[in-house]
Amino acid sequence: MGRKLDLSGLTEEEAEHILQVVQRDFSLRKKEEERLSEMKQKLDEEGNKCSILSKHQKFNEHCCIRCCSPFTFLINSKRQCQDCKYNICKNCCSYQKKEKAWICCVCQQARHRIQR
């Protein structure tokens, strides 16, 4: 990164093209940083919400920690997220065949963020 390139042998058109590519790269990197920052903020907010709701006695026994919908025996049964261990409804999670476990949408996002 600390090296300087000698671009004096390029035509004006080639130098302009290189400048456009570098500017586009900076723009894409900035957008990606903003997207990741926004995702981190959402995950932090979700974590704060969960910690507040989980302090209410038995809230998570009767309602989904993610969307607050009540659990019912047949229509909306509860599942436990393998990562955060909160009870979640079927709309807020997906089954991971490889792990044979349910993962909530927030933990999925966190996993995706870590993999990047």
C-alpha atoms as a printed R data frame, in Angstrom:
    type eleno elety resid chain resno       x       y       z
1   ATOM     1    CA   MET     A     1   0.000   0.000   0.000
2   ATOM     2    CA   GLY     A     2   2.866   2.384   0.684
3   ATOM     3    CA   ARG     A     3   4.252   2.028  -2.834
4   ATOM     4    CA   LYS     A     4   3.810   4.832  -5.329
5   ATOM     5    CA   LEU     A     5   2.991   3.977  -8.894
6   ATOM     6    CA   ASP     A     6   4.512   5.799 -11.820
7   ATOM     7    CA   LEU     A     7   1.553   6.670 -14.000
8   ATOM     8    CA   SER     A     8   3.443   9.133 -16.193
9   ATOM     9    CA   GLY     A     9   3.523   6.701 -19.115
10  ATOM    10    CA   LEU     A    10  -0.275   6.510 -19.341
11  ATOM    11    CA   THR     A    11  -2.386   8.443 -21.765
12  ATOM    12    CA   GLU     A    12  -4.821  10.951 -20.340
13  ATOM    13    CA   GLU     A    13  -7.686   8.608 -21.194
14  ATOM    14    CA   GLU     A    14  -6.044   5.680 -19.367
15  ATOM    15    CA   ALA     A    15  -5.289   7.819 -16.320
16  ATOM    16    CA   GLU     A    16  -8.911   9.043 -16.258
17  ATOM    17    CA   HIS     A    17 -10.161   5.463 -16.459
18  ATOM    18    CA   ILE     A    18  -7.926   4.403 -13.556
19  ATOM    19    CA   LEU     A    19  -9.139   7.381 -11.518
20  ATOM    20    CA   GLN     A    20 -12.761   6.391 -12.149
21  ATOM    21    CA   VAL     A    21 -12.061   2.810 -11.053
22  ATOM    22    CA   VAL     A    22 -10.372   4.002  -7.839
23  ATOM    23    CA   GLN     A    23 -13.226   6.410  -7.092
24  ATOM    24    CA   ARG     A    24 -15.794   3.649  -7.679
25  ATOM    25    CA   ASP     A    25 -13.820   1.373  -5.343
26  ATOM    26    CA   PHE     A    26 -13.797   4.025  -2.608
27  ATOM    27    CA   SER     A    27 -17.539   4.546  -3.083
28  ATOM    28    CA   LEU     A    28 -18.292   0.821  -2.841
29  ATOM    29    CA   ARG     A    29 -16.112   0.434   0.228
30  ATOM    30    CA   LYS     A    30 -17.877   3.347   1.916
31  ATOM    31    CA   LYS     A    31 -21.313   1.880   1.132
32  ATOM    32    CA   GLU     A    32 -20.234  -1.501   2.516
33  ATOM    33    CA   GLU     A    33 -18.906   0.110   5.707
34  ATOM    34    CA   GLU     A    34 -22.203   1.989   6.124
35  ATOM    35    CA   ARG     A    35 -24.198  -1.202   5.552
36  ATOM    36    CA   LEU     A    36 -22.145  -3.132   8.109
37  ATOM    37    CA   SER     A    37 -22.380  -0.273  10.599
38  ATOM    38    CA   GLU     A    38 -26.166  -0.178  10.184
39  ATOM    39    CA   MET     A    39 -26.372  -3.954  10.628
40  ATOM    40    CA   LYS     A    40 -24.235  -3.776  13.784
41  ATOM    41    CA   GLN     A    41 -26.465  -1.031  15.183
42  ATOM    42    CA   LYS     A    42 -29.602  -3.101  14.493
43  ATOM    43    CA   LEU     A    43 -28.045  -6.151  16.162
44  ATOM    44    CA   ASP     A    44 -27.070  -4.059  19.187
45  ATOM    45    CA   GLU     A    45 -30.592  -2.610  19.428
46  ATOM    46    CA   GLU     A    46 -32.084  -6.084  19.155
47  ATOM    47    CA   GLY     A    47 -29.777  -7.316  21.919
48  ATOM    48    CA   ASN     A    48 -30.839  -4.445  24.171
49  ATOM    49    CA   LYS     A    49 -34.518  -5.168  23.507
50  ATOM    50    CA   CYS     A    50 -34.029  -8.822  24.341
51  ATOM    51    CA   SER     A    51 -32.207  -8.116  27.572
52  ATOM    52    CA   ILE     A    52 -35.009  -5.770  28.686
53  ATOM    53    CA   LEU     A    53 -37.787  -8.208  27.766
54  ATOM    54    CA   SER     A    54 -36.012 -11.200  29.272
55  ATOM    55    CA   LYS     A    55 -35.893  -9.446  32.653
56  ATOM    56    CA   HIS     A    56 -39.690  -9.500  32.824
57  ATOM    57    CA   GLN     A    57 -40.541 -12.665  34.633
58  ATOM    58    CA   LYS     A    58 -41.581 -15.440  32.270
59  ATOM    59    CA   PHE     A    59 -42.091 -13.126  29.262
60  ATOM    60    CA   ASN     A    60 -40.132 -15.411  26.974
61  ATOM    61    CA   GLU     A    61 -42.027 -18.443  28.193
62  ATOM    62    CA   HIS     A    62 -45.217 -17.072  26.652
63  ATOM    63    CA   CYS     A    63 -44.053 -14.785  23.823
64  ATOM    64    CA   CYS     A    64 -41.424 -14.690  21.097
65  ATOM    65    CA   ILE     A    65 -38.449 -12.590  22.180
66  ATOM    66    CA   ARG     A    66 -38.028 -11.249  18.613
67  ATOM    67    CA   CYS     A    67 -41.548 -10.244  17.545
68  ATOM    68    CA   CYS     A    68 -43.454 -10.533  20.854
69  ATOM    69    CA   SER     A    69 -46.182 -12.736  19.368
70  ATOM    70    CA   PRO     A    70 -47.715 -15.166  21.846
71  ATOM    71    CA   PHE     A    71 -46.958 -18.864  21.588
72  ATOM    72    CA   THR     A    72 -49.820 -21.276  20.969
73  ATOM    73    CA   PHE     A    73 -49.751 -25.030  21.003
74  ATOM    74    CA   LEU     A    74 -50.495 -25.753  17.349
75  ATOM    75    CA   ILE     A    75 -50.401 -22.525  15.375
76  ATOM    76    CA   ASN     A    76 -47.324 -20.796  16.747
77  ATOM    77    CA   SER     A    77 -45.323 -23.170  18.883
78  ATOM    78    CA   LYS     A    78 -42.097 -22.031  20.480
79  ATOM    79    CA   ARG     A    79 -38.632 -23.102  19.485
80  ATOM    80    CA   GLN     A    80 -35.337 -22.350  21.181
81  ATOM    81    CA   CYS     A    81 -32.536 -20.643  19.285
82  ATOM    82    CA   GLN     A    82 -29.354 -22.678  19.501
83  ATOM    83    CA   ASP     A    83 -27.173 -19.557  19.751
84  ATOM    84    CA   CYS     A    84 -28.963 -17.095  22.055
85  ATOM    85    CA   LYS     A    85 -31.143 -19.698  23.837
86  ATOM    86    CA   TYR     A    86 -34.232 -17.450  23.679
87  ATOM    87    CA   ASN     A    87 -37.611 -18.898  22.752
88  ATOM    88    CA   ILE     A    88 -38.726 -17.802  19.302
89  ATOM    89    CA   CYS     A    89 -41.718 -18.340  17.047
90  ATOM    90    CA   LYS     A    90 -41.686 -20.085  13.670
91  ATOM    91    CA   ASN     A    91 -41.705 -16.747  11.799
92  ATOM    92    CA   CYS     A    92 -38.542 -15.515  13.502
93  ATOM    93    CA   CYS     A    93 -36.299 -18.509  12.889
94  ATOM    94    CA   SER     A    94 -35.180 -21.144  10.446
95  ATOM    95    CA   TYR     A    95 -34.076 -24.717  10.831
96  ATOM    96    CA   GLN     A    96 -30.405 -25.450  10.186
97  ATOM    97    CA   LYS     A    97 -30.286 -28.978   8.790
98  ATOM    98    CA   LYS     A    98 -26.521 -29.260   9.180
99  ATOM    99    CA   GLU     A    99 -26.716 -28.500  12.909
100 ATOM   100    CA   LYS     A   100 -30.195 -29.958  13.413
101 ATOM   101    CA   ALA     A   101 -31.195 -26.845  15.325
102 ATOM   102    CA   TRP     A   102 -33.327 -23.703  15.136
103 ATOM   103    CA   ILE     A   103 -31.562 -20.341  14.738
104 ATOM   104    CA   CYS     A   104 -33.346 -17.020  15.173
105 ATOM   105    CA   CYS     A   105 -33.127 -14.328  12.503
106 ATOM   106    CA   VAL     A   106 -30.896 -12.086  14.630
107 ATOM   107    CA   CYS     A   107 -28.383 -14.837  15.340
108 ATOM   108    CA   GLN     A   108 -28.395 -15.706  11.631
109 ATOM   109    CA   GLN     A   109 -27.474 -12.101  10.826
110 ATOM   110    CA   ALA     A   110 -24.761 -12.156  13.453
111 ATOM   111    CA   ARG     A   111 -23.350 -15.380  12.002
112 ATOM   112    CA   HIS     A   112 -23.420 -13.897   8.503
113 ATOM   113    CA   ARG     A   113 -21.621 -10.783   9.735
114 ATOM   114    CA   ILE     A   114 -18.896 -12.873  11.402
115 ATOM   115    CA   GLN     A   115 -18.384 -14.961   8.244
116 ATOM   116    CA   ARG     A   116 -17.708 -11.847   6.163
